[in-house]
Amino acid sequence: MIQLKNICLSFGSQVVFDHINTTFSEDERIGLVGRNGSGKSTLIKAISGNLRLDDGSISVSGKARIAYMPQEVVMTSDKSILEEALSSVKDIGPLRERAQQLELLLENEDPAVVEEYAHIMERLAELHVDEAVRNTKTMLQGLGFKEKQLNDPVMALSVGWQMRVVLAKLLLQQADFYLFDEPTNHLDIVAKDWFLEFLQDSSFGFVLVCHDRYFLDKLANRIVELDRGLATDYYGNYEDYEEQKERNLLSLKSAHALQQKELKHKKELIEKFKAKASKAKMAKSMQKSLEKIDIIEIPQDARTVHFNFQNTQRAGRVVLEVENVAFSYDAKEIFKNVSFTIERGEKVALVAPNGVGKTTLFNTIIGKNKLQTGRVHFGHNVHPVIFEQEQHKILDPNKSVVDEVFAHVSNKTEQQIRSFLGMFLFSKDSVNKKTKVLSGGERNRLSMVKVLLQDANFLLLDEPTNHLDIQSKEVLLRALQQFDGTIFFVSHDHDFMNKLATRVIELTPNGIHSYFGNYEEFLIQKHAAQGENSHDSEKKSGKKDTSLSESKQVRINNNEDKKELQRVERKISSLEKEIEKLNCSFGDLEYGTDEFDQVQEKVTIKEKELKEYTQIWEKLSEKE
């Protein structure tokens, strides 16, 4: 449907696209991946027609409607949120807008105005406007808007919330193919869950740039990787892409080794023949032939980093106690009755929709907000360190990367600091850059190095994955997995929470709910609890929901159970793949080494998790 023919683009000396040829079909769900600066956003912009190429062409076959969502749009509309979203619904939006204009003129009783208005109202009735309004409200609420907000002006919204309106408008267009450039950037975890399910259930195809690999694992059936101006195809989701790339790398290494052996042999012959006059001509010919050979290059391996943390001081069993904390802004209550305890070694994620007060609670715990009610207490021998969202306000703009770390870490050598910066993808040259010229992702990585080198035993992290690409997130994840202290963190990244959290605390306006396990386990437990609560309330009231027939209610419950069953089955499949991969890695490890023991421990944990999910699957299967 979309065909890219020999496209080329350069910015100065930097080659972005080097004769790329590929085709995107209308039913494909394509994850576009690559390091920051590889040209992902640029390619989507070019396909949308908003960027001119140096050479080549991009064509769209047939009458396919393409919708494009950039990373950021500033809206100046004076419409309400609902009306702005409705304006993109085919036919209905323009007609409603015209009807509102005519309503201002009806008082003049102009027959032409009255006739046009009557015609528009008749046409709107045919188009089932009420249904369109309901669908629009449902979509806006799925993206996090409350019913009472829908009549607020779009101009009053922050950029992040305006982008949710932009996303709603695009989805309401019902295009044939979508170009999404980081659509989850401004979504909280609840809105992300809604958007993920929406995309899973939709029939349109899309190209998706996203740094949340959970989305790429759940949605993509093809991955296109941009690297050094070239585009490489991998079929399957992100996990499949990684496995295929690893196999390709092994083949490339084998070919590289054979080529190097052959090159060495030829060079030895050339040196040998050069010394003999009778063979000098042959040596010269061999040298020219050697220079024409395309040398196989091995790309830099994704780093399997082992972080050598000093053993943290052992804290007491209870690391943090929060008792009956509440918070209000100008008499408006944000949350109340917040009480929980975090114990040594736990990695606890705090989740809630935007607006419920995650950051407010986090800032109250770290002392940034004055405690209004209740008590916050750090346990015995607890040494906390804090990572806050707004890193640009914390870093000294005139210091270099390495000097910024030195200013906050006094007990580490320069070599140790440079080594840690290297693990967090700062090259030898980039450690000398001033912090004022760093990107958002670089600032986050630098600040995390400062946090991890302070020998704390309790990390409090507010959105540590913001602005990070997938590779940077995986480096951070490995570091935090290897950290032997306690972690309390806020994140909207599914994959990050799934692989780090041992417990999830859900903040609500009336308190918290605590769930042991990672984010997927939290969703399963929450779904089960909601089902039980619904059943209990039904029993107490002695009646069923009269707004639904009994058969429809059963059908809805069955659909929810099926979705839950599918979620559990995907998790079981993922765990089985992980265990198989870990077991295969034993062949490269020496028995009794630390690496062997670490893999053995991971296998034990994964097998236990697999057993738990299998039990959940059996219970859900009984309902089928």
N, C-alpha and C positions, 0 to 999 in steps of 0.2 A: 504493500500500500504506500509506504514512504520509501523512496529509493535515494540513496546517497551515491553519487557517481564521481569518483576521483576528486573528492573535495580537498582543498588545500587552504591553509590559513596560517599566517605568521604575524607575530607582533614584534617588530624589530628583528633581532637575531633569534628570537624564540619561535621554534616551529611548534604550532599547536596541532594542526592536522596535516598529515603528510600522505596525500593521495588515498584517502579512506574511501572504501567501497563497501556498502552494506545495505540491507533491506529490512524494514520493520513491517511485519504483517499486522492486520487490524486486530487479530485475536491474541497477539503476544503480550506477555507481561514482562517487560525488560528492565532489569536493574542495571543502571549505568554507573560503573565504579572506576576508581582511579585515585591516585594521590591528589591532595590539594594542589591546584595549579595545572592539572593534567588536561583540562578543557571540558569538563562535564557540563557546567552551566553554559559555556560558550557553544557547545554542540546543540543543546536544547534550544538556545536562543536562535541559532542558525536555522534549525528545522522549523521553528515558529515563524520565520521570515523577518525576525527583528535584528538580524546581523548579516552583513554582506561578506561573502567569501572572496578570497583571492582568486580561486579557480575551482572548477568543478560545478556540479549542480545538485539541487535537492528537489525532487518532484513528488507530488501527492497524486495518486491515481484516483479516478472516479470523482464522486462528489463527497468524499469523506470530510466530515467536519472535525477539525483539529482544535483542541483547547489547550492553552498554555498557561501555566502558573509559575511566574518568576518567584525568586526568593523574597522579594519585598516590593510592596506597592503602597504609595501614600494616597489615601482616598480623600477627596474634598467634597464629597456628596453631602447635600443638606437633607437627604431623605432619612427616614427611620431605617433601622437595621432590617426590619421585615420588608419594607418597601424596596430597599436597595437589593436585597436578595431576590425578591419576586421579579425585579426588573429584568432578570436574565432568563426567566421562564419564557419559552418560545410563544409568541403571539400575545400571551396574557400580560406580560410586563409592559410593553409599549401601549397596549389598549388601556390598561389601568392608569397609566401616566396621562394619556390623553383625556380620559374621563375626568381625572382630577383637575386638569386645566379647564375643561368645559364647565365643571361645577361652579367655578368662580364667575362664569359669564351667564349662568342661567337666569339670574335676577333680571337681566335686560330683556328677557323673553324674546330673544331673536329666534325666529322660526328655524333658521338654518342650524343654529347652535342646538336647539332642542331636538331637532331631527337627528343630527349627528350623535348627540348624547344618547338618544333612545336606541339608535342603531348599535352603538358601542356596547351598551348595557345588554342588549339582546345577544350580541356576539359573545360577550363574556359569560352569559348564562350557558350558552352552548359549549363553552370551553371548560366547564366545571371548575370555576374559580375557587369555590370553597375547598375542593379537594387539593388544588394547587397550593392554597394558603396553608392547609393542614400539613402537606408534605414539606413545605418550606419551613414551617415552625419546627417540625420533627427534626429536620436536618440541622437547623440552627441550634436546637437544644442538644442534639447529639454532639455538636462541636463546642458545647459548653455554655451557651447563652441561656439565661433564665427567662421564663415567660414574661416577667415584668420588665425585662430589658428591651424587648423587641421593638418598642416604640421610641426608644432613645435614638438621638441622631448619630449617624455614622461618624461624623466629624469629631464627636466627643470621645471616641474610642482611641486607645493606644494603638501603635502600629501592629503589635502582636494580635490584638483582637480584630483590627481591620482586616488582617490577613485571613482570619477565620471567615469573615464575610466574603472575601475574595474566593476562598475555597468553596464555600456554600454556593456562590453564584456559578462557579465553573461546573460543579457537580449537577446543578439544576439545569444546565444547558443540555445535558444528555448528549454529549458529543460522541463521535465514533471512536476517537483516540485522544488520549491525554498526554501532555508533557508536563510532568511534575518536577519542579526543582526545589528540593528540600521542603516538601509540604508539611512535614511534622515539626519544623523548627519552632513554631509558635504554639504548639499543642501540648497540653499537659497529658499525663498518662491516661486519664479517663477518656479524653477526647481522642487520643491516639488509638485506644482500644476500639472506640466506635468507628473511627476512620478505617482501621485495619479490617474490621468485620464488613464494613460497607464495600471496600475494594474486593474482598474475598467473594462477596455475593454478587458483584457487578459483572456485566457481560462485555464491557468495553476493554480494549487493550490500552496499554500505556508504556511510556518510558519513565522510570522513576530514579531520580537522584536522591539518595537517602543515606545518612550516616548511622541509622539504626539498623543493624544487620538482622534484627528480629523480623523487621518488615521484609527484607530481601529474602530471608529464609522462608517466610510464610507466603509470599506473594509471587516471587519471580519464577518464570519457567525458562528464562534465558538471561545470562549475564554478559554484558559487553564491557570489556575493560579498555580504558584509554591509557596508553603509556607511551611516552616519547613520540607522540604524533601518530601512533598507530592504534587501530581498534582490533581487538581479538575477541572472538565469540566463544562462549562456554554455555552449554545447554544444561538447564537445571537451575536450582536455587543457589544461594550464596555458599552454602556448605558444599554442594556439588562442585561449584566453581573452585573452591579451595582445594578439594581433592584432585580435580582434573589438573589444576595448576601445579600441584605437587608432583603428580605423575609426569607432566611435561618437563618439569625442572629436572627430575631424575634422568629422563631420556636425554635432555640437553647436556647434563653433566657427563653422561656416558659418552655422547658424541664429542663433547669438548675434550675429554680425556684422550680419546682415540686420535683426534686431530692434533692435539699437543704432542702426542707420541710421534705421529707422522712428521710434524713440523721439525721436531728435534732431530729425527733421523735425516731429513733432507738438509738441515743446517749443517749437520756433521759431515755429510757428503760434500756439500759446497765448500766447507773449510778445507776438507781433504783434497778436493780437486783443484782449489785455487793455488795450492802449493806446487802443482805440477803444470809445467808449460803446456804439455800436450792435452791437458784436461781443462785449461783455463776457460776456453770458449764454452765448454759444456757447463762449467760452474756458473758462468755469467748468465747462460740461458736458464739454468735452474733457479737462479736468484730472481730473474724477471718473473718466472712462473710462480715462485713463492710469494712475490709481492702482490700478485693478482688474486690470491686465495682470500675468500671472505672468512674472516676469523670469527669463530663462534664465541659469543660473549655470554657469560653467566650473570644473570641479574642478581642483585644483592638479595640474599635470603631474608625472608621475614624473620625478625630476631626472636629467638627463643631465649629470652633473658632470664637469668637467675639473679634476683636482687639480694645482695649480701647485707641484710639488715643486722645491726647489732641487736642482741637479745634485749628486748624492752624490759624495764623494771616491772616486776610482777605487781599488778594492782590487786586490791581486795576483791572479794567475790562480787560485790555490788559496785559497779562503776558509775552509774548515774541513777538518781531517784528523782522523779518528777511527781509531785503530789498536788492534786486539785488546782491546777493552773488554769486561769481564765484570762481572756484579753478582750478589750473593747477599744474602739476608736470613736471618740466623740459620742459616747453613749450607745454606739452601735456595737452589739456583742458579736465578736468574731468566732470565738469558741469558749467552751467552759468544761469543767469536770475532767481535765486532762491529767491522768495519772498513769505512770508506767515505770518499770525498772529495767535497766539494761545490765546484764551480768558480764563478767570478764570473758573475752574471747568471742562474744556475739558480733555479728555484722548485721545491723538493723537498718532497714529501709523505711523511711517515712513517706507515705503516699496520701494524696487527696487531690480533688480537682482544684484548678486555680480559683482563688477567691475564698477558700476555706481557711487559709492561714498557715500553710506549711512553713513559709519563710518567716512569718511572724513568730510562730512557735520556736523555730530554730534560733532566731535572733534573741528570743526571750531566754532560751536555755543558755546561750553563750554570753548573756549579759549585755547584749547590744540594745535590747529593749528593757526598760525598767519593769521588774516583776510587779504586777498589779495585785494578784492574789496567789495563794498557794506557796509552794516551796520547790526549789531546784537545788539538789545537793550532789556534788561529786564525791565518790567514795574514797576510801583509804588508799594513799599512794598512787592516786590517779594524776597523770601528767597529760593534760589535753592539748591539742593543737587544732587550729580552726582554718578551714578553707572556705572563703566567702565568694559569692557570685561575682561581685564587681571588682575584678582584679586590676583594672586600669586605674582605680582609685588607690590601690595599695602599693603598686610597684613604683619605684623611683625612676622617672622617665630619663634621667641623665646618667643612670648607671648601666653598665654592660650586663649581659645575662649572668656571667660568672661572678661579677662584683656584687650583683643583687643577692645572690645566694650567700656569698661570703659575709655580707652585712647582717645576715640573720642566723648563720650557722657558724659558731665559733670553734667547735671542737673537731672539725674535719679538715683534712689536708686539701690542697688545691687538686691533687691527683684524684682523691676520692670524689670531690665535687664535679670535676670534669668527667669522670667515669660515669657518675649518676646522670649528668646532663646528656651524655652520649646515649645512655639507655633510653632516655626520653626523647631521642631523635634530634638532639642538638649536635650538629657537626662541629668539627674543630673551628671552622670559620664563624659559624653562627653564634658561638658562645661570646663573641666579642661585639655583637650587635647591641645597640642601645635598646632598652626595653620599650621606649616610646615608638619604635618602628615595628614592633612585633605584631603579628596577627592575633586575633582572639584566641585561636587554638594554641599558638606559641605562648601566649601569656598564661593560659591555663596550665600548660605543661611545666613552665618555669615555676609557677606558684606551687604545683604539686611536688616538685623537687624540693623546694624549701620546706614544705610540710613534712615530707618523708625523712628528711635528714635531721630533724630536730629531736630524734630519739624519744618521741612521745609514745605513750602506751594507749592513748585514746584519740582517735581521729574523728572530728566533726566536719563533715563535708557537705556543702550546699551546692548542688549542681556541678560536680567536678567534671562531667563529660561535655559541658557546653562548648560549642565551637570545635570539638575534636572530630577528626575523621576516624574511620573504622580502625586503621592501623594504630593510631594514637590511643584510641579507647582500649584496644587490646593490650597495649603496653601498660597502660594505667591499671587495667583489670588484673594483669599478672602480678603487678607490684602489690596491689591491695590483697590479692589472694594469698601472697606469700608473707604479708605482714602478720605477725603473731599477736598483735594487740587487739583492741576492740574498736569497732567502727559504727558510727551513727551517720547516715547519709540521706540526702534528698536527691532523687534522680528521676528523669522522665524517660530513661532509656531502658527498654524491655530487656534486651540481651544482657546489659550490664547488671541489672537487678537480678535477673535469673541466675547469673553465674557468680554473684557476690553475696547476695542476701541469705542469711540463715533464719531471719524473721522479718515480717512486714507489719508495721504499725500503720493502721489507717486512721487518719484524723477526720473527725466529723464535727459539726457545730456543737454537738452535745457530749463530746468525749472521744475516746479512741477504742478501736477494736484491734486485738493482737492476734496474728496468725503465724505459726511456725512454718518455716520453709521458704522457698523463693517466690518470685512473683507469680509464676504459673500455678503453684500450689496455693497461693493466696487467692487467686481467682476461683479455683476449684472449691476451696473451703468456703469462700464467700457465697458462691452460687448455691452450695449445699445448705448453708445457714439461712439464706434468703428463702429457699424452698421450704425449709422447716418452719420459719417464722410465718410464712404465708399460710401454711397448713394449720399452724396453731391458732392464728387469728381467725381463720375460717371456722375452726372448731368452737372457739370461744363465742363468736358472734352467732353461731348456730345457723348461718346462712352462707350461700355462695355469692360470688360477684354476679349481680343480675345484669350487668352490662354485657356479659358474654354468655352465650349458650353453653351448656355443660359440655357438649361435644367439641365446641371451639376451644374452651378452656383446656380440655384434655389434649387437644391437638397442639396448643401452644406449649404446654408442659412437655409433651413428647418431643417437640422441636428443640426445646432447650436442652433436654436430656441428650438428644442426638448430637447437638453442637458440643456438649460437654464430653460425650463419648469420643467424638472426632478429635477434640483437643487432647484428651488423654492418650488416644491411639498415636497421635503425632509425637507426643512426648515419649511414649514407649519406643517408637521407632527411632527417635533421636538418641535415646539412651542406649539402645542396642548397638547403634552405629558407633557411639562414643566408646562403649566397652570393647567392641571389636577392634577399633583403632588403637586403643590403649594396649590391648593384648598383643597386637601385632608389633607394637613398639618394643616389647620385651626382647625381641631378637637382636636389637641394637644396643642393649644395655647389659652391663656386667652385674651378675648377681652379688648382692651385698653392698652395692654402692648406694649413696644417697639418692641418686636419680632413680635407681631400681625401686627403692623403698617408697619414694614419692609416687611413682606410677602405680605401685601395688596398693598404696593407700587410696589413690583416686579410683582404682577399679573397685575396691571394697565399698567406697561411698556410692559409686554409681550403681553397683549391684543392689545395694540396700534400697536406693531410690527406685530402681526398676521394680523391685519386689513390691514396694508400697504402691506404685502406680498400677501394677498388675492387679493388686487387690481392689483398687478403686475401679479399674476397668471391669472386673468381675461383677461388682455391685451394680454398676451402671448397665451392664449387659443383661442382668436379670430383669431390668425394667422393659427391655425391648419386646 
